[in-house]
Amino acid sequence: MPPYLEHLLQSALLILKNSTFQFFYFFGTLFIGGIVLTWISRWTQNVFQQFKFPNFGLYVFGVIGVPVHELCHAIFAKVFFHDVKKIKWFDPKGKGNSYGSVTHYYNDKNFYHRLGLFFIGMGPVLLSPLFLYAIYHFLVPGAGHFDFSVASPTKSLQVFGASLVHVKNWTSIGFYAFLYVAVCITSQMELSPEDFKIARGGIFPFFALFLVVNSVAAALSINMHGRFQMFIDTTFIAWIGFIALAIVLATLNLVLCLSLMSLFNKLSGATLINPFRR
């Protein structure tokens, strides 16, 4: 094989290798986080539905959680220039645990529109953790003592947990407001089958984007893989921290709702609650 062809083949294989790694690292992390949050949210919804008053959870927590869920879809739809025709913010009569919707249209031949499908479908998983983090800083006293971008997610979550149980929070209205909003948001993070279907439509364009960026970088002799590693070590690690924070809050929410509602059901003679039963 001529040297220039061998060099070209090696470059192509390196581009494919780096693009595949970057894609699966980025996509895999977000997808796994989305699956975990979806299952926790689904179990929480099961708790609400088996409560003595099955509409209690929907009306008390869904009135905030559902609009936030739909807002996340709508924001990404606008970012990627989809034509948003209608947003149903809260429909308590919705079917299949779907109590809101965003109706949007796009050009299937437009690469940017198709790329946005992944982010639109995964919107609640990507943006809800950021909303929780912002609300936490806004409402909880002394909340600004950690930063995901300069510390590991594990260390930051330890600091977050310590701040939640700080004695001064128990007399703060803002702290209880945060707990309520956190329950609202985390209980409505479940991605519907339609959300996953939309997200799947953006997977190929997402991977193609990595290939194009790495190919251009290779042509310009730019170490794109090194830059991606820097992105992981700074910006993306913070996003992982936000998702980890949401998972912790969603789990605490599930345990709290299960404990209190199971106790109420038992005292009132209603059936026991099994969060894993649909």
Beta strands, then each sheet from edge to edge (+ up, - down):
strand 1: 83-88
strand 2: 101-105
sheet 1: 1+ 2-
end
